[in-house]
C-alpha cells in the first residue's frame, strides 16, 4: 500500500487534472448527483458544457439551466469532451452503456460523498492528509481485504472504470468472509424493505431470529410485510439506530433516496424531498436479543450507530458488516471506531453487489 500511496502522491487525481487541464466536461445523468457535480465543478473553476441522459429518458427537459439532451446531440455540438457520470446504478444494461460511452469519449465515474460535505474530494490533498490512517487500515486487513481496499482507494482517486472492474472481479471471486453456519441471530440496521433480512435467511442456514430497523415509514411497512412469513421470528422497529434516543429530521424521496438531514451539508442545493421527524434509538437499549451478526447501512450515521451499540460490541464481539461508502473518511474512520470499542477484531472488505460508483462496500469485523 505504501507504493500505491506514493504513486498517488506523485500523480494527479481526477479532480486535480480537471482543475488544471479544464477540458470540456459533459455530465451523464440528472438528480442529486448532477447537482453535486455542478457545484463541485464550479468550485474547481471547470465549466460544464452540457448534460445528457439515456435516450429513453430524454424529453429535452430543463435541468439546472441545461437542456437535457441525447449523447448524439452533444456529439453534434461539441468536439473532444470528457464525460462524468452523475448517478449510481446496479443495472447491467446501464453499466454496459457506461462502457459503450467510454469507447467513444474519456469517461469517469467521480466518487462523491453521499453524506457530509460533498465538496470534500478524494484528491491529492486528501491523500496527503490521511495517508497514514489509510495505510494503517490496509495493514489490518486480510489478503482479500487488502486487494479490495487498494482497488477502492485507486478508484476513489482516479474515477476510472478499470478499478471498478477490479472490485467486481474480487466480488465474484472472493470466498465468504466468515463461516455462514455460525450465524444464528441477525440485526439489520437500515433494513430498507426487508431485502437484506431475506438474503440473510438464505445465506445463513442456522439463522433463528432477526431484527430490523428502518426509519422510512413506507419502507418500514414493506419490511414488515416482506418478513412476516419467512420461517423465523423477525422484530421490526420504525426508527434509526444512533448513539442516543431522540427525534431527527429525515428527508425522503422514496425508493433508496433517504437522507438524514443532520448528516448532510449544503442540502438546500439538492432536489426537494419530503421532510419529517423520525425516532432514533440505541442498539444497546432496544435489541431484543444479542445478535452474532450486525449489519449497518444507515446513510452515513454508521459511527453513531456503532457508539449506540458500544456495550454489545465490547462485551459480545458480534460479526460486524458496516458500510464504508457514504463518506470518503469512512475508509479509515469506521475501522478506527470499531477498534476503539473492541480491539480484538480481524478485518476484511467485501462489496454486497455490483454497483457503480463503488457503493455497498462493507468493512467486515470478525471476532
Buried (B, 14 or more C-beta within 10 A) or exposed (E): BEEBBEEBEEEBBBBBBBBEEEBBBBBBBBBBBBBBBBBBBEEBEBEBBBBBBEEEEBEEEEBBEBBBBBBEBBBEEEEEBBBBBBBBBEEEEBBEBBEEBBEEBBBBBBBBBBBBEBBBBBBBEBBEEBBEBBBBBBEBBBEBBBBBBBBBBBBBBBBBBEBBEBBBEBBEEBEEBBEBEEBBBBBBBBBBBBBBBBBBBEBBEEBEBBBBBBBBEEBBBBBBEBBEEBEBEBBBBBBBBBBEEEEBBBBBBEEEBBBBBBBBBEBEEBBEBEEEEBBBBBBBEBBEBEBBBBBBBBBBBBBBBBBBBBBBBBEBBBBBBBBBBBBBBBBBBBBEBBBEBBEEBEBBBBBBEBBBBBBBBBBBBBB
